[in-house]
Amino acid sequence: MAVSSDRRTSTGWWIARSALLMALGLLVVTPLWAQESRRGDRVIHRYLDPGRWLESAQPEGRAASASPAGADRPAPAEGEPPGLWMSPGQDEWIWTAEGPIGPQGVEEPHGPLDLNTGGTDLDDRTDRVDALNYQASFDPSVVPFKRGVVQNKIRRHNDGRYTAWLEQGSFQRVHIGGGPRAGEDRFWGSFLVRIESGSRHSIPSVAPDQRVLTVETEPAVELILERDSGDNFYVSADHDGLLRINMEIMVRRDYFAAPLDNSVDWGAFGSPGANLDGEIRRAAGEVLNMIGISRASASPVEALEGLVEYYRDFEARPFPDGINGDRYIEISRQKIGVCRHRSLTFMITAEALGIATRYVYNEAHAFVEIYWPGQGWRRIDLGGAADAFNYQNQQGGRIYEGGWDDGLPRPPAYEEELARLGGEGDTEDESGEGAGEFSEGGLESRESLEGLPDDFDEAPWSMDEEQDLSEAPEIERQPGPQIQLLEADGEVFRGQPLRVRGRVEPAIPGDDIVLFLVPSGTNEGQSGVELGVATVDEEGLFEGEWTVPRDVGLGRWRLRGRVK
């Protein structure tokens, strides 16, 4: 459960920013939250108390260092490393041996973010996605193309399901050191990892062959960096507890976009369908015939351009009723689906031609990588991203501008998607929420609001904990008292007490203040879950302690109050 607060006024409601105490004993402005989810019998997302992890990680006699949270942190200057903050940034994820956990939950629409868990099925949920969260782990940000998980194999099950999966192979140690080279761009990565000694922890990456020049950790430990056969990256250390890891990374510019060598012939590629079983090769042959592409009729560059043009021309709409054939064939025939459908079907078809292909995804988008002989791996986006998403944990505020013009065909449907996403994504709608792919709207996951009354509606705009109120749209201000929530406990559990202290201005001693828990994003007039009533004293202060109801759903919440 998460508790946060803001400062707005409307009829009957007065809400204020709250200063919340974390377990480190530091006065910070930050959300309080917890979450729990299960995968099979394993609990993978539990209550998160970064302060407790940090305190347990300190050597005896060493005090935990103060580190600002969220928007209180100064953004690093361009080209400068991020700070070694030990507390999570606003909405920042923490990486564990069982995948990431975050204050607003971690969505997995394109596949599991825990590399140890199964694969990604080709599903039939081909309709458009309204909004998703995106965690920015690099500066400049490569939004939405962060490499979260890479899967390099595809199988077809007896029941007809297609699944992409990771064949990890052997782990290779990644060299740390060196200097910049011509044709490369620099990125800074920053990760907060709950290290468990003896375990590998996957972290996102920018590119498969990225070079790591420098690594800094807090506390200082010897870090081991490795990669698997899919070029997923892992860290490990002889350490238990929370660890901040900052990396200086160099990436070849032509990974994002560069002309492909059209002199390469089919002899430089693998055998057609060598990585596919017989049933998949048969289905892929039918799709290639339908598209009109073969090794005999096209050069490698011509074939790749034809595939990209075909799969970029998909439309995000519901899977038609009454179609029960092979899902890969039917999705390709109907030309429907969002990013994961385009990427997974492209992977099968390209592999049938002998073009090595990987399925790459993160929490907000999916795309592919193809291997071009003599030039290495290349990123290819096929479109189909969500209409918008909440851009979380942006540090320097910079977005990498390379790689959008890859020289590959852009059919009208793909161009329309880019236009709908706002180009570079720096436009905002009148409500103050981002309208484009790269905007910073305050979107909340509806899945996190389980157990709430059905009549809770989304607010016309919402605000993250540390967002500057000057950027909020103008609303009608009503005269009356303002309630400022000064303090709330740092650990919040269902069925456990929550202590709250606040102030009313102007104060009328003896007034009763009703305190509520309200899910983020709900209308101001909705009452939410009542905690209790506190009485204003002669100094305008009030405080109380109430038990959080056990039936409150997991997710992100705000404290709100009103005069009774």
N, C-alpha and C positions, 0 to 999 in steps of 0.2 A: 504494500500500500504506500502511495506517495502522497505527501502533503506539501503544498506550495501555496503561495498567496500573491496577490497583486494589489494595485491601488487604483480603483475606479469608483465612480459614484453613479448611481441611477436611483430611480424612485424606490424607496424602501430598502435600499441596499447600500452599504458603505464597505468597501474592501480596501485593504492596505497591504503593502509589502511587509513581510515578516522577517525578522532576524532570527535564525534558527541555530541552535547549538548542536554541533556535531560531537562525536565521541572524543575528538582531539582536544576539546576544551577551547576551541577557537570560535570567536564570534564571526559567523559567515552568513552570507545570503545564499541559500542553496536549497534545492528540493529535498524532501525526505521521501524515501521510497523503499519498497520491497517488492519482490515478486517470486513466484514459484510456478514452475511448469514441469511436466513429466514427459519423458519419452520412454515408453514401455514402463518398466519398473524403476527406472533411474530418475531421480530428481536432479535436473540439470540447471535450473534457475532458482536459486534460493534467496532468502533475505540477504541484502548486501549492506555491510557496515564497513566502509573503507577505513574508517578511523581505527576500528578494532584490528583489522589486518595490519595497518601501518604500525600500531603500537606493538603488536606481537612480533613485528619484523625488526624492531630496534634492538641493538645490542644492549645488554644490561647497563643501566645508568645513563643511557643516551636519550635525550628528550626528542619527541617527534618534532620535526621542523615545520614551521608555519608555511602554509602554501595557500594562496588565494584560490577561491573557487569560481568557476564560471566566468561571468563577465567582468569580475574584479581583476582578472589577469591582464597584464598588458600584452597586446599582440606583438609577436616578434617582427622586427623590421625585415623588409624583403632581403632574402639571402642569408638571414641570420637564423641560428638554431632556435627551436622552441625552448621554453623553460622546463626545468626538471621538476615540475609540480607533482607532489605526491597525492594530492586529493584529485578526484575526478573533475574535469571541466563540466560545464553545463551540458547535461544529457550525454556525457561521454560514456562509452561502453568500457567494460573491463573484460579482458580476454582471459579465459580459463582453459584448462585442459579439456573441457567439455563444451567448448564454444563460448561465444560472447554473451554477456548479460548486460542489460541496460535499464535505466530508470523507467522508460516507457514501454518496456518489453522489447523483444527482438522478433520481428516478423521474418518469415522464411518462405516467401511466395515462389522462389525460383529454385529451391533446394535447401537441404540442411546446411547450416553454417558450422556444424561440428564435423570435421573431416573424418571422424571415426564412425560416423553414422550413415550407413547405407548409401543410396544413390538418389538420382532425380528422375522420377517417372514423367513420361510424356502424357500429360493429362488432357482432358477435353474442356477445361475452363478457359475458353479462348476469348472471352469478352474483355472489354477495356478495363483497366485498373485506374481508379480515380486518383489515389494518392498513397505514397509510401514514405517511410523514413529512410534517410540516407546519412550514414555516419562518415564524416570527413576525417580521414586519418593522415592525410598528407597536405603539405604546404609547398607549392600551390596545389590546390585540390584537383584531382583528376575526375571529378564528378561528371557523369555517373559511372565511370569505368574503372573503379577500384577493383583489383583482383582479390575477391574474397575467397572463393573456392574454385579450383580448376579440376575438371573431370575429363579423363582422356580415353575412356572406353565406352562402348555402347553394347547392350545386350538385348535380346528379345526373349521374353519368358514364354513358357508353354501356354499361358493364358492370353498371349498376344500383347502384353505390356512391353513397352520399350523403356529402358532405364539407362541413363548415363551414370558412370561410376568412376572412381579413381583407382587406378592401379599404381600404388605408391612406388613400387620398386625399391631400390636401395636408397638410403639417405646419403647425400653428399655434403660435406662441410663447405660452407661459403667463406671465402677469403674476405677479410676485412682490412682495407687499406688501399693505397694508391692515390691517384689524383685525377682531376678532370681530363677528358679527352675531347678531341674535335667531334662535333656531331652529337654531343650529349647535352642533356638538360639536368639541372640539379633539383632534387626534391628533399624535403625534410619529413620524416615519418616520426610520429610520437604515439606510443602505445602504453597503456596501463595494464599490466599483466599480473594476475594472481599466480605466481610461480609455485609449482610443486616440484621439489627436488626429485630428479629421476624421470620426469615427464617432459615430453615435447609439447609445446604450445604453438598452435598455428597463429600467424599474424597476416594481415593483408599485405599486398605488394602492388607496385606500380606496373612492373613489366617482368616477363619470365627470366630475362638475363640481366636484370638490374645489378649494378655493382654497388657495394656498400663501402663507402670510404671511411666513415667514422661511426662509432657507437658510444653513447654515454648512458649510464644507468644511475638511478638513485633508489636505494643505496648502491654504492659502487660494488659490483660483483663481476666475475669473469663470465661473460655471456658466450654461449655456443650458438651459432647461426647455421642452419642446415636447409636443404631443399630436397624435395622428392622428384620423381620422374615427371610429374606434371608441373614442376616448378612452383609448387606451393612452398611457402617459407615457414620455418619453425624456429623458435628460440627455446633454449633450456639453460639451466644454471643450477649450481649446487647451492640452492637457496630456497627457503620457504617463506612466502608472504608476498605482499604487494610490491611491485617493481615498476618504476617508470623507465621506459626504454626510448631513447631518441636516436634516430639513424640519419646519416647523411647519405643520400642515394643518387647515383648517376644513371640515366636511362638514355639509350639510343633514340634519337629523334625519329628515325625511320621506323621504329616499332609502331608509332601512332599513325604515320602517313608518309608514304614515299612511293614513287613508281616501282612497279614490279618488273623484274628483268624478263622481257618478252622473248629473249633468245633461248630461254630454258625450254627444253623439249620434254616429252613424256618419259623419256628414258631416265631422267634425273629424279623421277618420283617413284614411290613404291608401287607394288602390284595393285591393280584395282580391287578394292574390297578386301585387302589382305587382313585388316583388323576387324572384319565383320563375319558373322557366321552365315551359313548358306541361306537361311530363311531371310535374313536382313538383306543380303545381296540380291536375292530375287525381288524383294519389294523395292529396293533402291533402283534396280534396273527398270522396273515399271515406271517409277517417278522420272528417271532420266529420259526415258522414251517420251513421256508426257511433256516434259519441258523441251525436249528436242536437243539435248546435249550429249555428246559422246566423245571419246578420245579420237575416234576416226574423223569426226566432223569439225573439231575445234582444237586449237592450240591450248596449252595450259592457261595462258592469260585470257583467251577468249572464253574458255569454259568457266573460269572463276568469275569473270565479269557477268556471264550469263546467269550463273547461280546467284550472285549478289543481287542482280536486277530482279530476278524472280522472287527471292525471299524477302527483299525489301518492299515488294509490292503487295504484301499481305495486308489484311484488314482485321482489326480487333473487333470481333462480333461473336455472339453466341454460336456454339457448335450446333449445326442443324439437327433437328429431331429426325428420327427414323434412319439415321446413317449408322450402320453397325459394322462396317468393314474395317480393314487394317487402319489403325489410327494414324500412323505415320503417312500412309498413302492418302488417306482422306483429308488430313490437315493440309498436306501439300497440294492436293487436287482443288480443295475449296479455297486455298490461299487465305486462311484465317488464323488468328492467334496473336498473342502479345510476344514480348521479346523471347521468353523461354521456348515457346513453340517454334518460332522462326529459327532460333539458334540450334535447338535439338534436331529439328528436321534437316536443317542445312548441314549439320555435322554428319548425319547419316549419308546424305546425298554426296557430299564432298569426299567422304571416305570411300564411297563406292567408286569414285574416279581415281583414287590413289592419292588424294590431297590430304595430308595429315591435318586433323582438325581437333580442337579442344572446345569444350563447353565451359565458359567462364561466367561466374555470376557473383553478385553480392546481395545485400538485403533489398536493393531497389531496382536492379537492372541485370539483364543477362546479355551476353554477346559471345563472339567466337574468336579464336585465334587460329590462323592457318600457318603452316610451315612452308616457306618458299625456298627451294634449294639455292644455296649460295648467299641468301639474304637473311635467313632466320625466321623467327616467329613474327607475325603481323596481327595486329588487332583489327577486327572488322565488326562494325556495329550494323545490325540489321533492322534497327528501329523497334517499335512496339513498347516503348517505355511508358510508365505511368504518366497521367496528365500533369501531376504535380507531386511534390513531396516536401516533407519537413527536413531541411538541411541542418543536421545536428553537428555540434562540436567543431564548427569552423574556427580555425585558429588565426591565421594571418589574414583571412578574408580574400585571398587571391585564388583565382581559378586558372588552371593551365589552358592556354589558348591554342596549343598545337593539336594537330591530329584530326581536325574536323573535315578537312578537304582531302580525302584519301584517294581521289582520282577515280573511284569506282562509280558505277551507274547509280543515279539517284532518281528513280521513277517518281511520278507525281505524288503517289500515296506517301512516299517517304518524305518528300519535300513538304507536304502538308503537315505531317507529324512534327517536323522540325519547326515549322511556322507556329503550330499550336503550342509547342513547348516554349515559345518565346525566343527562338534563336539561341543566344548566349544565356538566356534565362534571367536577365536583369530587370525585367518588367514586373510591375505589381498591379494587382487590380485595385479598385477603389476601396475595397474593404480593408486593405492593409495586408492581406495574405498574399503570398507569392502566387502568381498565376502560371509561372513557367517551371520547367524541370529543375532549374538551379536556384529557385527562390527559397526564402526562409520563412515559410508560413508556420503557424503554430498548430499544425494538424495533430490530432490525437487519434490513437487507435481505438476504434469502437469495440474491438475484441477485448480490450482491457477493462471495459466498463460492465463486466458481467455482474448479474445480480441486482441491477438498478431498475427503478421503475421504467416502464415503457414510454412514459410521457416526457422523458428528458430529451430535449432537442439540442442540436449543435448551435452554438452562439454564432452571430454573424462574423465575429472575429475572435481570436483567442490570443493569449499572451504568455510567452515563456517567462520563467521566474525573474531573470535579470534583464529582460528586454527594456529598452529605453522608452518610457511612456510618451516622449515627445513625438515618436513615430506612429503612435496609435491614432486612428481616425477620430475626428471630433465627435463627441456624443453630448447629448443634452445634460447639463449639470443641474442638479436639483439642490436647493438649499437644505441644510440639515447637518447633523453631526457626522463626523468621519470616525471610523473605527480603525485604529492602527494595531495590528497584531505584532507585539514586540518579541515574543519568544514562544517556542514550542519545543517539546522534547525531541532529542536527536534520534531516538529509536521508536518506531511506531509499529505495533503489532495488533492484529485483531484480537479482541478479548482482553487487551491489556490497557492500563491507564495512559491517558494522554494529558499532559499538563500544558495549559495555555495561559499566557499573560498578555494584556493589551491595555490600550488607552483610548479614551473617547474625547474628541474635541469638537465643539465645546461640550464640557461635561455638565451633567445634571446628576448630583449625588443621589443614589437610590434607584436610578434607572436600571432596568434589567437588560442585559445583552444576551441574545440567543446565538449560540455558536453552532455552525453546520459544517459538515463535510460535503463538498459538492464536486462531482467529477469535472475535470478540466474540460472546457469547451461547451458547458451547458448554459442555458439562458440565465440572465441575472435574476429573473423573478422566481426561478425554481428554488425550492427550499432545500433540497438535498436530504442528507441524513443528519438529524439533530443530535448533537452531542450533549448539550445541556445549557443551563442559564447561569450567568454570573452577574453580580451586582456591582455597579459603579461606586467607588468610594469618594471621599472628599477631594482627593487629588486627581480624580478622573481616571483612575486605574481600576482594572478588574483582573481577576485571575480565577482559575478553577482547574479541577482535575476530573476527567470523565473517562469512562471505559469505552473504548472503540467497539462498536457492535461487531459480533462475530460474523454477521451475514453481509458485512461490507465487502464488495468485490475487490480483487487485486487490481492495481492500476495506479494511475496518477490522479491525485485529488488536490483540491484547494480548500483552505480554511476560509470561511466567510462568516460574517456576523451582521446582525441588525438589531436595532433597538426594539424591544418587545412592545 
